[in-house]
Amino acid sequence: MAENKQFNNKEPQMQSFADLAEELFQWSKEEIFPENVSGDAAYILQAQRQRLRQKGLEMEYDMTSQDFFAEKNKNKRDRLFLRWKCGGDICFTMDSGRQKKFPVILRLCGAAPWLGRRYMVEQLYWKTEQGTDRKKILRRVAWCFGIGAVIGFLAALYQILIQDSMVYANLITDPVIGALFSYAAYALIQLGKLVVKSIRTMPLIRKNNQTAMEITSIMQLLNQDFSFSLFEAQMVDLLQKVIYTADISKLSQYEPEAREGCLEDIVHCVYDGNMIYRGYRRDGEKCILHIDIYMNDIYVKNSKIRSRRDLFHMTVCRDFGNHKEKNWSVQAMWRQCKKSF
């Protein structure tokens, strides 16, 4: 794997995390458990491995690049927020030998508190990397130029052979003109798609930006050290627990008696980066929040592998009167029908 590791701070403790993404790739192949991972992150890795085996799948990361960044919380110096930018493929192999690859550009995110002697990753999740795949765009542009040039050349050849045209210079000019027209058509189509996508996603982006401010303003009244980055990691981490846990009745942070059966078909989930605040109420010392989380999930059912964008509605609760209990729990959760968002 080609790696480009960047450090905001040269502390050895931060440098020790630079290879964690590589260790996760090895974990998927050789079951060598990553170092510097404990708590919820370890639980989720093992629960996902169990789900994959239940479905008769092997999952491998074929990442071609990796960038590592580490930064300290400005308000709280005993915690690191870690990010790895990874590009490549996620490959699923079934017992029958059939494979399916998903080309991805992802960001692996982690929150690592200081545990006395070293930092240990407690929350770890995949997040969709916003941006464009330059290689994919260049391939499409090359195809556009190529197709346009071929059409222009065939048109010039038709004029010479069939219509007895003597303008042989068209064998050069027509392919150039065809390539330019083909690219112009492609550019207009992409521009149209971008405009439509921007119109559709603008309300979601606006609500997502407001969510961080709204939740922070509420939670700082209860906890002056509140960090939205940590809260975001905890919510995605909690959602992953609910999705991957084999026996949901044994998950103490999940209060409902059952979960939706469709969640048992998810073998890999990626946070979309959008979390929407829906409401808040107090019940004594308990803080109850209503939030929406957008995910990109991979399902396996009846030997078919498919990807799907999901919206999960969650009601989470934390008792601030109980100083021993620092975890959030799920009071209610359901997946919204895809057609309605």
C-alpha positions in Angstrom: 0.0 0.0 0.0 1.3 3.5 -0.9 1.2 5.6 2.2 1.5 9.3 2.8 1.4 10.0 6.6 1.1 13.5 7.9 1.4 14.6 11.5 0.2 17.8 13.1 2.2 16.8 16.2 5.3 14.7 16.4 4.6 13.1 19.7 5.4 9.4 19.7 1.9 8.7 21.1 0.3 10.2 18.0 2.8 8.5 15.6 1.8 5.1 17.1 -1.6 5.4 15.4 -0.3 6.1 11.9 -0.4 2.4 11.0 -3.7 1.6 12.6 -5.5 1.7 9.3 -3.0 -0.8 7.9 -3.5 -2.9 11.0 -7.2 -3.0 10.3 -6.5 -4.2 6.8 -4.4 -7.0 8.2 -7.2 -7.8 10.7 -9.5 -8.4 7.8 -7.1 -10.8 6.2 -5.1 -12.5 9.0 -7.1 -11.8 12.2 -4.2 -10.0 13.8 -6.0 -7.7 16.2 -5.0 -4.0 15.9 -2.9 -2.4 18.7 -4.1 0.7 20.5 -7.7 -0.4 20.2 -9.9 -1.2 23.2 -13.4 -0.8 24.5 -16.3 -0.2 22.1 -14.0 -0.2 19.0 -12.8 -3.7 19.8 -16.3 -4.9 20.5 -17.6 -3.5 17.1 -14.7 -5.1 15.2 -15.4 -8.5 16.7 -19.1 -8.2 16.3 -18.8 -7.3 12.6 -16.4 -10.2 12.0 -19.0 -12.5 13.6 -21.7 -11.0 11.3 -19.5 -11.6 8.2 -18.9 -15.2 9.1 -22.6 -15.7 9.8 -23.2 -14.6 6.2 -20.4 -16.7 4.8 -18.4 -13.7 3.7 -14.8 -12.5 3.9 -14.2 -8.8 3.7 -10.9 -7.3 2.5 -9.7 -3.7 2.1 -7.6 -3.1 -0.9 -6.5 0.5 -0.1 -4.2 2.2 -2.5 -3.5 5.3 -0.3 -3.6 6.4 3.2 -3.2 9.8 4.9 -3.1 10.1 8.7 -3.9 13.2 10.8 -4.1 13.6 14.5 -5.3 16.6 16.5 -6.0 17.3 20.1 -9.3 18.6 21.4 -8.8 22.3 22.0 -10.9 22.3 25.2 -9.8 18.9 26.5 -6.1 17.9 26.2 -6.6 14.3 27.3 -8.2 13.2 24.0 -7.1 12.8 20.4 -9.2 12.8 17.3 -7.8 10.7 14.5 -8.5 10.6 10.8 -7.2 8.4 8.0 -8.1 9.1 4.4 -8.2 5.9 2.4 -8.9 5.2 -1.2 -9.3 1.9 -3.0 -11.7 -1.0 -2.9 -13.6 -3.0 -0.3 -13.9 -6.6 -1.6 -16.4 -9.1 -0.4 -15.8 -12.8 -1.1 -18.6 -15.4 -0.6 -18.1 -19.1 0.3 -18.8 -19.9 -3.4 -15.8 -17.8 -4.4 -17.9 -15.0 -6.0 -16.5 -11.6 -5.3 -18.0 -8.1 -5.4 -15.9 -4.9 -5.1 -17.0 -1.4 -4.0 -14.6 1.4 -5.0 -14.6 3.9 -2.2 -12.9 7.0 -0.9 -13.4 6.8 2.9 -12.3 8.5 6.0 -11.6 6.2 9.0 -12.3 8.3 12.2 -11.4 7.5 15.8 -11.5 9.1 19.2 -8.8 8.1 21.6 -8.8 9.2 25.3 -5.7 9.2 27.5 -5.8 6.1 29.7 -3.0 6.9 32.1 -0.1 5.6 30.1 -1.2 5.9 26.5 -4.0 6.9 24.2 -6.4 4.1 23.3 -9.0 4.2 20.5 -12.5 3.9 22.0 -14.7 5.0 19.1 -13.8 3.9 15.6 -16.0 4.2 12.4 -15.9 4.7 8.7 -17.1 8.0 7.2 -17.8 8.9 3.6 -15.1 11.2 2.3 -16.7 14.2 0.6 -15.0 15.1 -2.7 -14.4 13.8 -6.2 -12.5 10.9 -7.6 -10.0 12.5 -9.9 -8.9 9.3 -11.6 -12.6 8.4 -12.3 -13.2 11.8 -13.8 -10.1 11.7 -16.0 -11.1 8.2 -17.3 -14.6 9.6 -18.3 -13.1 12.6 -19.9 -10.7 10.4 -21.9 -13.6 8.3 -23.0 -15.5 11.3 -24.2 -12.6 12.6 -26.2 -12.1 9.2 -27.7 -15.7 8.6 -28.6 -16.0 12.0 -30.1 -12.8 11.6 -32.1 -13.9 8.3 -33.5 -17.3 9.6 -34.5 -15.7 12.6 -36.2 -13.2 10.4 -38.1 -16.0 8.1 -39.3 -18.0 11.1 -40.5 -15.0 12.4 -42.4 -14.3 9.0 -43.9 -18.0 8.6 -45.0 -17.8 12.0 -46.8 -14.6 10.9 -48.7 -15.7 7.3 -49.6 -19.4 7.7 -50.1 -19.9 11.3 -51.0 -16.7 11.6 -53.0 -15.5 14.5 -51.0 -11.9 15.6 -51.7 -11.3 17.5 -48.5 -8.9 15.1 -46.9 -8.1 17.6 -44.2 -11.4 16.7 -42.6 -9.8 13.4 -41.4 -7.9 15.6 -39.0 -10.3 18.4 -38.2 -13.5 16.4 -37.8 -12.1 14.1 -35.0 -10.9 17.2 -33.2 -14.3 18.9 -33.5 -16.0 15.7 -32.5 -13.9 15.3 -29.4 -14.6 18.9 -28.4 -18.3 18.6 -28.9 -18.4 15.2 -27.0 -16.6 16.8 -24.1 -18.8 19.8 -24.1 -21.9 17.6 -24.0 -20.4 15.6 -21.1 -19.5 18.8 -19.2 -23.1 20.1 -19.6 -24.6 16.9 -18.4 -22.3 16.8 -15.3 -23.1 20.5 -14.6 -26.8 19.7 -14.7 -26.3 16.7 -12.3 -24.3 18.9 -9.9 -27.0 21.6 -9.9 -29.7 19.1 -9.2 -27.7 17.4 -6.5 -26.9 20.8 -4.9 -30.6 21.7 -4.8 -31.5 18.4 -3.2 -28.8 18.3 -0.6 -28.7 22.0 0.4 -31.5 21.7 3.0 -29.7 18.6 4.5 -26.3 20.4 4.6 -27.9 23.5 6.3 -29.6 21.3 8.9 -26.4 19.3 9.5 -24.4 22.5 10.1 -27.1 23.8 12.6 -27.1 20.5 14.4 -23.6 20.9 15.9 -24.5 24.3 17.3 -27.9 23.3 18.6 -26.7 20.2 20.4 -23.6 21.9 21.8 -25.7 24.8 23.2 -28.0 22.3 25.0 -25.3 19.9 26.2 -23.0 22.6 27.6 -25.6 23.5 30.1 -25.3 20.0 31.5 -21.6 19.4 30.8 -19.2 22.3 30.3 -16.6 19.9 28.8 -19.0 18.7 26.1 -17.4 18.1 22.7 -19.7 17.6 19.7 -16.9 15.7 17.8 -16.9 13.1 20.7 -20.7 13.1 20.8 -20.9 12.4 17.0 -18.4 9.6 17.4 -20.4 8.1 20.3 -23.6 8.2 18.4 -22.2 6.5 15.3 -20.5 4.0 17.6 -23.7 3.3 19.4 -25.6 2.8 16.1 -22.9 0.3 15.0 -23.3 -1.6 18.2 -27.1 -2.0 17.6 -26.5 -3.1 14.0 -23.7 -5.6 14.6 -24.6 -7.2 18.0 -25.7 -10.8 17.4 -28.0 -11.0 20.4 -29.5 -7.6 20.9 -31.0 -8.6 24.3 -27.5 -8.6 25.7 -26.7 -5.0 24.7 -27.4 -3.0 27.8 -27.4 0.3 25.9 -30.4 -0.8 23.8 -33.7 -0.5 25.7 -36.3 -1.7 23.2 -37.2 -5.4 23.3 -36.3 -6.1 19.7 -34.8 -4.5 16.6 -35.8 -4.5 13.0 -34.9 -7.8 11.3 -33.4 -6.0 8.2 -30.5 -4.7 10.3 -29.3 -8.3 10.7 -28.4 -8.2 7.0 -26.0 -5.3 7.3 -22.3 -6.4 7.0 -20.6 -3.0 6.7 -21.8 0.5 7.5 -20.3 3.9 6.7 -21.4 7.1 8.3 -22.6 9.6 5.7 -21.4 12.6 7.7 -24.9 14.0 8.2 -26.5 14.0 11.7 -29.7 16.0 12.2 -31.0 17.3 15.5 -34.8 16.7 15.9 -35.6 17.6 19.5 -34.7 17.5 23.1 -36.4 17.1 26.5 -35.5 16.6 30.2 -36.8 13.9 32.5 -35.3 14.8 35.8 -31.6 14.4 35.5 -32.0 12.5 32.2 -31.3 14.2 28.9 -33.2 12.7 26.0 -32.3 13.7 22.4 -33.9 12.9 19.1 -31.5 12.7 16.2 -31.3 11.4 12.6 -28.2 9.7 11.3 -27.5 9.0 7.6 -25.5 5.9 6.7 -24.3 4.1 3.6 -24.7 0.4 4.3 -23.9 -2.9 2.6 -26.5 -5.6 2.9 -26.2 -9.4 2.2 -29.4 -11.4 1.8 -30.1 -14.5 -0.2 -26.5 -14.5 -1.5 -27.0 -11.0 -3.0 -24.8 -8.1 -2.0 -26.1 -4.6 -2.4 -25.4 -1.1 -1.1 -28.1 1.2 0.2 -28.2 4.7 1.7 -30.1 4.5 5.1 -31.7 7.1 7.4 -31.9 6.0 11.1 -34.1 7.8 13.6 -32.7 7.5 17.1 -33.9 8.5 20.5 -30.9 8.5 22.9 -30.8 9.1 26.7 -28.1 9.8 29.3 -28.6 10.1 33.0 -26.4 13.0 34.2 -27.5 12.4 37.8 -25.6 9.1 37.7 -21.9 10.1 37.6 -20.9 6.5 37.2 -22.8 6.1 34.0 -21.2 8.1 31.2 -22.7 6.2 28.2 -25.7 7.0 26.1 -28.4 4.4 25.6 -31.0 3.9 22.8 -34.6 4.3 23.8 -36.0 3.9 20.3 -34.6 3.4 16.8 -35.9 2.6 13.4 -34.8 2.8 9.8 -36.9 5.0 7.5 -38.2 3.8 4.2 -35.8 4.8 1.4 -38.5 6.2 -0.8 -39.4 8.9 1.7 -36.0 10.7 2.0 
